[in-house]
């Protein structure tokens, strides 16, 4: 197995208060993996650690040659400022930022790529629409178009299918499967366990600490789900970051 990401006793959190404890394991290159768990389980925190938005409190993440521009990150829709005065076309074009730079010019080939990405997600005709006028499903289609332009080796999706219509969910799942067929590594925080069972062969069940990690059918058992709920309910929000002593 070629490892794309390796977590070594990883603890992540904010202001020294941990949200993810002692995660060990590897994500293989080309994996299609769901990360599930109760609300407050640490899924978003883990993804922020993967993309480098926060630093570990303890342990670390080995990205095995993956540079920041090799990781495409889709945060939860609630984190997107919908009132920002920008059109769909310009928001999608931001997917070229890592290759073009802040002031890089957009040529004919780039414009074609932008238009093709917008067409692929079913938003042709919306290019000049302000993003604040989009529905939830249209907003998510636009953000997936931006991901297409990033052309990244690792794609990190935080709850990409929440609060969108069934048709949009199905269309975007086709893109996820396409990335998987292209041997890209895809991690997705998921809430709908039926979608996970149908489309994601690997799952990490998280409850501040790892509960189970492996083949989806082996992870999403009633006993594991019960254990995850109990672990989150018992977690002390005021706890300080802790470090597992190294073996002598």
Backbone bond lengths (Angstrom), bond angles and torsions (degrees), N, CA, C in turn:
res aa  C-N    CA-C-N  psi(-1)  N-CA   C-N-CA  omega(-1)  CA-C   N-CA-C  phi
1 X - - - 1.467 - - 1.522 109.76 -
2 X 1.320 117.63 126.33 1.464 121.93 173.33 1.522 108.19 -84.85
3 X 1.317 117.38 121.00 1.459 121.15 -178.11 1.519 110.64 -83.66
4 X 1.336 115.52 130.36 1.453 120.58 173.83 1.524 110.63 -92.27
5 X 1.330 115.59 -40.10 1.460 122.05 178.75 1.524 108.20 -134.67
6 X 1.322 116.24 141.85 1.461 121.38 176.27 1.521 108.26 -131.87
7 X 1.336 116.52 122.00 1.461 122.44 176.90 1.524 108.27 -98.76
8 X 1.316 116.88 125.62 1.458 121.66 -179.69 1.530 109.37 -120.44
9 X 1.320 114.39 103.56 1.472 121.31 179.08 1.537 110.41 47.08
10 X 1.322 115.45 45.77 1.468 121.32 -171.74 1.524 111.64 -76.63
11 X 1.326 115.58 126.74 1.461 122.11 171.34 1.525 108.12 -125.31
12 X 1.319 115.46 126.96 1.466 122.44 -178.56 1.521 109.40 -125.40
13 X 1.338 115.89 149.65 1.449 119.18 176.92 1.514 110.95 -179.40
14 X 1.324 115.01 -164.49 1.460 121.78 -175.10 1.525 108.78 -133.51
15 X 1.336 116.54 134.10 1.470 121.77 179.11 1.527 111.25 52.07
16 X 1.334 115.39 42.04 1.462 123.08 177.92 1.523 113.54 69.77
17 X 1.326 118.56 6.46 1.462 121.42 175.86 1.518 108.49 -100.18
18 X 1.323 117.73 117.11 1.458 120.26 -172.80 1.517 113.22 -74.30
19 X 1.322 115.75 143.98 1.462 122.40 173.97 1.517 111.11 -116.55
20 X 1.339 117.18 -23.22 1.467 123.24 174.61 1.515 107.29 -132.93
21 X 1.335 115.57 127.84 1.470 120.96 -175.22 1.521 111.74 -112.46
22 X 1.324 116.89 132.43 1.467 123.46 160.33 1.523 114.14 46.81
23 X 1.311 115.10 54.89 1.462 120.50 178.86 1.530 109.44 -90.98
24 X 1.308 115.53 122.91 1.457 122.23 176.36 1.524 108.49 -122.65
25 X 1.316 116.12 138.37 1.461 119.72 175.76 1.508 110.85 150.99
26 X 1.329 114.59 175.91 1.462 120.68 -176.45 1.516 110.79 -130.79
27 X 1.326 114.86 144.75 1.460 123.02 171.39 1.518 106.48 -105.05
28 X 1.323 116.45 119.36 1.461 119.41 -177.49 1.525 110.61 -74.52
29 X 1.301 116.37 154.19 1.458 121.95 175.73 1.521 109.71 -62.54
30 X 1.326 116.21 131.87 1.460 121.07 -179.80 1.505 114.41 85.03
31 X 1.345 118.04 6.96 1.462 121.04 -178.75 1.532 110.85 -70.57
32 X 1.315 115.26 150.07 1.465 123.04 169.08 1.525 105.61 -119.02
33 X 1.331 116.04 101.79 1.457 120.97 -168.29 1.514 111.70 -128.02
34 X 1.327 115.71 132.22 1.460 121.96 173.32 1.518 109.17 -93.20
35 X 1.324 115.68 145.32 1.464 121.94 171.14 1.526 106.30 -116.57
36 X 1.323 116.41 118.14 1.458 121.27 -175.44 1.518 109.59 -125.12
37 X 1.322 115.46 165.47 1.447 121.34 178.09 1.511 109.81 159.59
38 X 1.330 117.61 166.20 1.460 120.83 179.18 1.527 111.50 -62.02
39 X 1.331 115.86 165.55 1.463 119.55 172.72 1.532 108.80 -56.63
40 X 1.338 115.42 134.68 1.452 119.55 -178.54 1.510 114.31 82.98
41 X 1.348 116.64 12.54 1.471 119.89 -177.38 1.519 112.99 -77.23
42 X 1.344 117.78 -14.74 1.459 120.32 179.01 1.517 114.27 105.01
43 X 1.332 117.84 11.81 1.468 121.13 -176.55 1.531 111.39 -62.66
44 X 1.328 116.85 -50.68 1.467 119.89 -179.42 1.524 111.16 -65.18
45 X 1.315 116.80 -37.37 1.464 120.17 177.79 1.520 110.67 -62.61
46 X 1.330 116.91 -43.20 1.463 120.49 177.98 1.521 110.46 -58.63
47 X 1.322 117.02 -44.53 1.462 120.03 -178.13 1.521 111.44 -66.93
48 X 1.309 117.78 -36.58 1.464 120.02 176.22 1.529 110.61 -63.95
49 X 1.332 115.92 -33.99 1.461 118.86 174.53 1.515 112.12 -68.08
50 X 1.323 117.33 -41.82 1.460 121.55 -179.60 1.523 111.35 -60.18
51 X 1.335 117.05 -41.81 1.468 119.73 -177.16 1.524 112.52 -86.06
52 X 1.336 117.20 -2.39 1.461 120.30 176.35 1.510 115.06 87.00
53 X 1.337 117.69 12.97 1.464 120.47 -179.89 1.530 111.71 -74.75
54 X 1.328 117.32 -26.36 1.459 121.81 173.99 1.522 108.23 -132.81
55 X 1.310 115.73 153.73 1.463 121.50 -178.77 1.527 109.89 -98.52
56 X 1.328 118.07 149.63 1.464 120.58 178.44 1.525 112.15 -61.94
57 X 1.323 115.32 144.96 1.459 120.89 169.30 1.520 110.28 -79.62
58 X 1.330 115.66 -29.03 1.464 122.17 176.83 1.519 107.69 -156.82
59 X 1.317 116.03 159.07 1.455 119.54 -179.11 1.523 111.28 68.76
60 X 1.324 116.36 -158.84 1.456 118.53 -178.08 1.517 113.64 -167.10
61 X 1.335 114.06 174.97 1.457 123.22 177.29 1.522 107.70 -123.97
62 X 1.300 116.85 123.95 1.462 121.82 173.56 1.526 107.77 -99.96
63 X 1.332 116.11 123.87 1.458 120.77 -175.96 1.527 112.64 -101.24
64 X 1.318 116.97 0.75 1.467 122.76 171.75 1.536 113.31 49.38
65 X 1.322 114.65 57.46 1.457 120.16 174.95 1.509 115.34 85.72
66 X 1.317 117.97 -2.64 1.464 120.73 178.98 1.520 108.94 -78.65
67 X 1.321 116.23 120.84 1.464 121.82 178.17 1.529 109.74 -87.60
68 X 1.337 118.40 163.99 1.476 119.82 178.94 1.525 113.01 -53.73
69 X 1.327 116.87 -37.92 1.467 119.04 -178.84 1.523 112.67 -73.27
70 X 1.335 116.69 -9.25 1.462 120.82 177.23 1.523 112.35 -87.96
71 X 1.326 117.42 -1.80 1.468 121.98 -178.58 1.528 108.87 -115.76
72 X 1.330 116.16 124.30 1.464 121.96 174.73 1.521 108.16 -104.78
73 X 1.322 116.93 131.07 1.465 121.62 -172.46 1.524 109.84 -123.92
74 X 1.325 115.78 126.51 1.455 122.21 173.91 1.521 108.47 -110.89
75 X 1.332 118.77 104.22 1.464 120.25 178.16 1.527 110.26 -73.46
76 X 1.320 115.74 172.74 1.457 119.23 175.11 1.519 109.51 -62.85
77 X 1.341 115.33 146.30 1.467 120.55 -177.13 1.523 111.23 -56.46
78 X 1.330 116.92 -32.22 1.465 120.28 -178.76 1.513 111.93 -62.25
79 X 1.336 118.18 -20.65 1.457 121.41 -179.97 1.525 112.79 -87.15
80 X 1.331 117.65 -6.22 1.466 121.84 -179.90 1.526 109.33 -88.18
81 X 1.309 117.73 129.47 1.461 122.41 178.94 1.523 108.70 -79.79
82 X 1.321 115.85 99.49 1.465 120.75 -174.45 1.526 113.04 -73.69
83 X 1.316 117.07 -18.58 1.470 120.07 -178.80 1.521 112.65 -87.05
84 X 1.328 116.88 -1.66 1.454 119.14 178.68 1.526 109.51 -63.57
85 X 1.341 118.91 130.13 1.478 121.08 -173.70 1.525 112.13 -77.90
86 X 1.317 116.06 81.92 1.457 120.87 -179.31 1.525 108.62 -142.86
87 X 1.317 116.07 144.88 1.455 121.58 -179.55 1.525 110.84 -87.26
88 X 1.321 115.53 161.15 1.459 121.63 -179.54 1.525 110.93 -54.64
89 X 1.329 117.51 -46.55 1.469 121.37 -177.33 1.528 110.53 -57.56
90 X 1.328 116.43 -45.93 1.462 120.03 -177.07 1.526 111.97 -70.44
91 X 1.325 116.66 -34.96 1.461 119.19 177.30 1.532 110.75 -66.15
92 X 1.320 117.11 -43.01 1.467 120.23 177.91 1.530 110.05 -63.97
93 X 1.341 116.69 -40.89 1.469 120.81 -178.74 1.520 112.41 -60.32
94 X 1.332 117.59 -21.67 1.463 120.42 178.10 1.528 111.61 -63.18
95 X 1.332 117.30 -16.30 1.455 120.41 175.12 1.514 113.29 -64.31
96 X 1.323 117.37 -16.10 1.464 122.07 178.27 1.530 112.57 -89.00
97 X 1.322 117.32 -0.95 1.461 120.66 -170.24 1.527 112.44 -56.83
98 X 1.334 117.33 -44.26 1.471 119.04 -176.19 1.523 111.86 -63.78
99 X 1.321 116.51 -30.01 1.461 118.93 -179.00 1.524 112.40 -89.21
100 X 1.321 116.96 -29.89 1.465 121.07 -173.38 1.519 113.55 -101.22
101 X 1.326 116.95 -21.91 1.451 119.24 -175.42 1.511 111.13 80.62
102 X 1.313 115.20 170.38 1.460 120.58 -174.60 1.514 112.36 -62.28
103 X 1.324 117.77 -36.70 1.465 121.24 -175.62 1.528 112.11 -111.84
104 X 1.333 116.45 11.91 1.458 119.38 -178.40 1.526 112.10 -65.33
105 X 1.316 116.04 138.91 1.452 120.39 179.33 1.517 111.70 -76.14
106 X 1.317 116.86 150.63 1.461 123.23 178.37 1.521 107.93 -104.83
107 X 1.332 115.68 117.54 1.457 121.01 -178.71 1.519 112.30 -93.96
108 X 1.323 115.39 -173.42 1.459 121.47 -176.96 1.525 111.26 -61.53
109 X 1.341 117.02 -40.77 1.466 119.98 179.87 1.522 110.78 -64.80
110 X 1.331 116.25 -38.76 1.468 120.00 178.40 1.523 110.54 -65.91
111 X 1.321 117.18 -42.36 1.464 119.93 179.98 1.526 110.61 -62.21
112 X 1.327 116.00 -39.01 1.460 119.51 177.33 1.524 110.44 -63.61
113 X 1.330 117.02 -41.09 1.465 120.87 179.82 1.530 110.99 -64.34
114 X 1.322 116.27 -40.36 1.467 120.45 178.43 1.523 110.29 -63.50
115 X 1.326 116.16 -47.88 1.469 120.33 -179.67 1.523 111.19 -62.96
116 X 1.338 116.40 -38.44 1.465 119.86 179.59 1.526 110.95 -66.42
117 X 1.342 117.53 -40.61 1.462 120.73 178.69 1.533 110.67 -63.45
118 X 1.324 116.36 -42.07 1.467 120.36 178.89 1.527 110.22 -64.19
119 X 1.312 116.45 -40.83 1.462 120.28 177.78 1.524 111.07 -65.46
120 X 1.311 117.06 -40.84 1.463 121.57 -177.84 1.520 112.15 -59.72
121 X 1.326 117.02 -36.90 1.472 119.65 -179.27 1.526 112.36 -90.17
122 X 1.343 117.62 4.41 1.458 120.49 174.67 1.509 115.17 81.70
123 X 1.344 117.26 29.51 1.464 120.14 -179.20 1.527 112.96 -115.59
124 X 1.310 118.39 20.83 1.467 120.03 176.37 1.526 109.08 -58.13
125 X 1.334 115.65 134.51 1.459 121.20 -176.21 1.515 113.44 95.84
126 X 1.338 116.47 -10.11 1.470 120.74 -179.56 1.528 111.87 -101.52
127 X 1.320 117.76 6.53 1.461 120.56 -170.12 1.528 113.60 -54.65
128 X 1.315 118.01 -39.38 1.462 120.95 -175.35 1.526 113.24 -99.33
129 X 1.315 116.46 7.67 1.461 120.11 177.58 1.522 109.58 -73.42
130 X 1.329 117.43 138.73 1.459 121.44 173.23 1.521 108.98 -68.05
131 X 1.332 117.02 139.90 1.451 118.70 -175.17 1.529 111.82 -64.55
132 X 1.325 117.41 -24.05 1.460 120.20 178.94 1.510 113.85 -68.35
133 X 1.321 117.99 -13.65 1.473 121.40 179.80 1.532 112.22 -93.79
134 X 1.329 117.68 -2.77 1.461 120.47 -176.17 1.526 111.77 -80.97
135 X 1.325 115.34 148.65 1.456 120.39 170.93 1.524 109.05 -73.67
136 X 1.324 116.30 172.32 1.461 119.41 179.62 1.520 112.32 -60.18
137 X 1.335 116.56 -42.95 1.458 120.18 179.35 1.514 112.48 -66.69
138 X 1.332 116.86 -40.77 1.473 120.61 178.10 1.521 111.01 -64.94
139 X 1.321 116.22 -38.42 1.471 120.28 178.31 1.530 109.94 -61.24
140 X 1.324 116.45 -43.46 1.455 119.11 -178.15 1.528 110.94 -69.38
141 X 1.319 117.84 -36.19 1.468 120.66 175.14 1.533 110.03 -59.94
142 X 1.326 116.33 -43.55 1.461 120.22 179.56 1.529 111.14 -61.46
143 X 1.332 116.92 -42.86 1.460 120.25 -179.01 1.528 111.46 -67.55
144 X 1.326 117.31 -33.33 1.470 120.10 174.67 1.529 110.34 -68.07
145 X 1.336 118.10 -35.16 1.466 120.14 175.80 1.526 110.44 -61.63
146 X 1.316 116.92 -39.72 1.468 120.37 177.62 1.529 110.42 -64.02
147 X 1.330 116.78 -39.01 1.462 120.33 176.53 1.527 111.09 -62.24
148 X 1.330 117.22 -40.16 1.462 120.59 178.97 1.526 110.76 -56.97
149 X 1.317 116.43 -41.93 1.466 120.09 -179.28 1.525 112.38 -68.97
150 X 1.309 117.17 -27.32 1.467 118.95 -179.27 1.527 112.00 -68.85
151 X 1.328 116.67 -27.28 1.468 120.80 173.67 1.522 111.07 51.98
152 X 1.340 116.58 47.99 1.458 121.96 -171.11 1.528 112.07 -90.23
153 X 1.312 115.29 155.66 1.473 121.61 175.95 1.523 111.37 -76.26
154 X 1.334 116.87 -33.32 1.463 122.11 -179.16 1.529 107.92 -121.84
155 X 1.331 116.33 128.83 1.462 121.84 -177.99 1.521 108.01 -121.48
156 X 1.332 116.39 124.19 1.457 123.06 -175.29 1.526 108.16 -118.40
157 X 1.332 116.85 117.32 1.457 123.05 -173.57 1.525 109.32 -118.20
158 X 1.315 116.94 121.34 1.468 120.89 -179.13 1.526 109.07 -102.42
159 X 1.328 115.90 104.57 1.464 123.68 179.34 1.539 111.25 50.88
160 X 1.332 118.21 58.88 1.467 120.33 -173.62 1.520 114.92 -73.93
161 X 1.349 117.72 -15.33 1.461 119.44 -173.67 1.522 113.04 -113.22
162 X 1.328 117.84 11.91 1.460 121.16 178.47 1.518 111.01 -74.85
163 X 1.324 116.02 136.97 1.469 123.23 171.11 1.523 113.33 58.13
164 X 1.346 116.61 36.35 1.461 119.86 172.87 1.519 108.50 -125.39
165 X 1.338 115.81 160.67 1.457 120.99 -176.11 1.527 111.24 -72.18
166 X 1.322 115.03 162.58 1.464 121.46 -174.84 1.523 111.82 -62.08
167 X 1.338 117.60 -40.40 1.465 121.10 -179.00 1.527 110.72 -64.21
168 X 1.324 116.98 -45.02 1.467 120.09 178.70 1.518 110.47 -63.23
169 X 1.327 117.16 -42.28 1.463 120.65 178.89 1.529 110.28 -58.41
170 X 1.325 116.78 -46.29 1.466 120.22 -179.36 1.524 111.19 -63.69
171 X 1.331 117.27 -42.45 1.466 120.65 -179.10 1.529 111.34 -64.47
172 X 1.328 117.14 -40.57 1.465 120.07 -178.56 1.521 111.60 -73.98
173 X 1.328 116.91 -30.59 1.462 119.33 174.68 1.528 111.21 -63.99
174 X 1.324 117.12 -31.19 1.466 120.53 175.53 1.527 109.78 -61.75
175 X 1.324 117.15 -40.16 1.464 120.33 178.47 1.525 110.90 -67.30
176 X 1.324 117.36 -39.35 1.461 120.28 177.59 1.527 110.06 -61.32
177 X 1.330 116.16 -43.99 1.461 119.39 178.59 1.529 111.35 -65.21
178 X 1.318 116.47 -34.16 1.469 120.35 176.82 1.526 110.76 -64.41
179 X 1.317 117.16 -43.87 1.470 119.81 177.21 1.523 110.52 -60.80
180 X 1.318 115.50 -40.55 1.465 119.45 179.33 1.531 110.86 -63.08
181 X 1.331 116.76 -41.24 1.465 120.20 179.69 1.526 111.66 -66.75
182 X 1.332 116.39 -23.78 1.462 121.41 177.37 1.528 112.51 -86.87
183 X 1.325 116.25 8.13 1.470 122.88 178.24 1.525 112.96 65.95
184 X 1.317 116.91 25.99 1.459 119.60 170.09 1.534 108.00 -80.92
185 X 1.305 116.04 155.40 1.461 121.17 178.45 1.521 108.08 -93.52
186 X 1.328 116.91 122.10 1.459 121.45 -176.00 1.527 109.53 -121.45
187 X 1.334 116.25 122.52 1.463 123.04 173.64 1.516 107.57 -115.26
188 X 1.322 116.97 132.10 1.461 119.78 -178.17 1.518 110.12 -138.16
189 X 1.343 116.38 123.28 1.459 120.37 170.71 1.529 107.54 -73.82
190 X 1.313 115.98 130.71 1.455 120.50 -172.39 1.523 110.88 -130.53
191 X 1.335 114.17 147.30 1.463 121.54 176.45 1.530 110.78 -109.68
192 X 1.327 116.90 -36.50 1.467 123.06 -177.09 1.534 109.22 -84.31
193 X 1.317 117.14 105.01 1.464 120.66 -175.92 1.519 112.52 -70.36
194 X 1.335 117.56 -25.50 1.459 119.08 176.79 1.527 110.57 -67.98
195 X 1.326 117.20 -38.04 1.463 120.36 174.77 1.526 110.49 -63.69
196 X 1.311 115.98 -40.18 1.468 119.83 178.94 1.522 110.25 -60.72
197 X 1.326 116.49 -48.39 1.464 120.69 -178.26 1.527 111.74 -62.34
198 X 1.331 116.49 -33.45 1.460 120.49 -176.10 1.525 113.42 -82.19
199 X 1.348 117.50 -27.67 1.464 118.98 -167.63 1.525 115.56 -128.06
200 X 1.325 119.07 -12.51 1.461 120.85 -174.62 1.524 110.04 -119.45
201 X 1.327 118.33 112.25 1.465 120.47 -176.96 1.524 114.25 -71.38
202 X 1.343 118.18 -23.70 1.462 121.55 -178.53 1.521 109.80 -124.03
203 X 1.324 115.73 147.25 1.463 120.56 -178.07 1.520 110.42 -143.21
204 X 1.329 115.10 139.45 1.455 122.91 167.64 1.521 107.23 -109.57
205 X 1.327 116.72 119.86 1.459 121.98 175.31 1.520 107.64 -96.71
206 X 1.329 114.83 118.14 1.455 122.08 -171.92 1.523 109.50 -116.96
207 X 1.323 116.42 139.45 1.461 121.87 173.29 1.525 107.56 -145.11
208 X 1.316 114.09 63.01 1.468 122.96 -170.39 1.534 110.28 72.48
209 X 1.302 117.29 -38.57 1.453 123.97 171.13 1.523 108.18 -120.45
210 X 1.319 118.32 158.11 1.458 118.74 176.90 1.524 110.90 -66.88
211 X 1.334 115.80 132.75 1.465 121.82 176.14 1.524 109.96 -98.17
212 X 1.338 115.84 -45.42 1.464 121.26 178.30 1.514 108.10 -158.99
213 X 1.339 115.27 150.87 1.464 120.65 -177.91 1.522 107.60 -151.13
214 X 1.331 116.06 123.79 1.454 119.70 179.71 1.507 111.48 159.65
215 X 1.331 116.92 -149.33 1.455 121.51 178.46 1.528 109.36 -60.13
216 X 1.321 116.34 135.82 1.465 121.36 -172.66 1.524 112.61 -54.46
217 X 1.327 117.70 -44.24 1.463 120.38 -178.68 1.521 111.96 -62.02
218 X 1.327 117.50 -31.49 1.457 121.18 179.72 1.520 112.48 -80.13
219 X 1.330 116.35 -24.87 1.468 120.60 -176.55 1.521 112.03 -86.12
220 X 1.329 117.15 -43.89 1.469 120.73 -172.32 1.523 111.53 -87.04
221 X 1.315 115.77 59.37 1.456 121.19 176.45 1.531 109.29 -95.06
222 X 1.332 118.05 155.54 1.477 119.26 177.76 1.522 112.99 -55.97
223 X 1.333 117.08 -40.17 1.478 119.45 -179.81 1.523 111.41 -63.26
224 X 1.331 117.14 -43.13 1.469 119.77 179.07 1.520 111.76 -65.77
225 X 1.334 117.43 -39.47 1.459 120.17 -179.52 1.534 110.45 -66.73
226 X 1.333 116.71 -38.86 1.466 120.23 176.60 1.522 110.69 -63.01
227 X 1.321 115.46 -44.56 1.460 120.51 -179.98 1.530 110.63 -60.63
228 X 1.328 117.25 -42.01 1.466 121.20 179.84 1.524 111.12 -62.15
229 X 1.324 117.04 -43.07 1.471 119.70 179.33 1.522 110.63 -62.67
230 X 1.319 116.89 -44.17 1.464 120.27 -178.25 1.527 111.53 -65.79
231 X 1.333 116.65 -38.35 1.461 120.12 179.80 1.514 111.44 -64.31
232 X 1.337 117.45 -41.17 1.470 119.95 179.60 1.518 111.21 -68.93
233 X 1.338 116.94 -38.47 1.463 120.48 -179.75 1.524 111.22 -65.06
234 X 1.332 116.26 -32.48 1.468 120.39 -176.20 1.515 113.48 -87.24
235 X 1.326 117.58 -6.53 1.457 119.83 -173.20 1.524 111.14 -71.36
236 X 1.322 115.67 136.82 1.465 122.71 179.80 1.520 109.62 -91.55
237 X 1.329 117.65 109.20 1.468 121.79 -179.29 1.519 112.43 -62.28
238 X 1.333 117.69 -21.49 1.461 120.91 -175.71 1.518 112.68 -91.38
239 X 1.345 116.53 -0.81 1.468 119.49 -175.38 1.523 110.89 -63.93
240 X 1.318 114.73 145.51 1.457 120.37 174.27 1.525 109.63 -80.83
241 X 1.321 115.74 159.08 1.466 119.04 175.94 1.521 109.20 -61.80
242 X 1.321 114.62 139.34 1.457 119.03 -179.39 1.506 110.01 -122.59
243 X 1.311 115.43 157.51 1.454 121.53 -177.48 1.518 108.20 -128.48
244 X 1.305 117.08 130.04 1.461 120.79 175.92 1.519 109.02 -75.09
245 X 1.325 118.91 126.02 1.461 120.54 -179.46 1.521 110.72 -61.01
246 X 1.319 115.69 142.18 1.458 119.24 177.01 1.528 109.80 -74.63
247 X 1.330 113.49 145.49 1.472 118.39 178.86 1.524 109.54 -66.29
248 X 1.286 116.02 139.04 1.466 121.28 179.16 1.534 109.56 -84.75
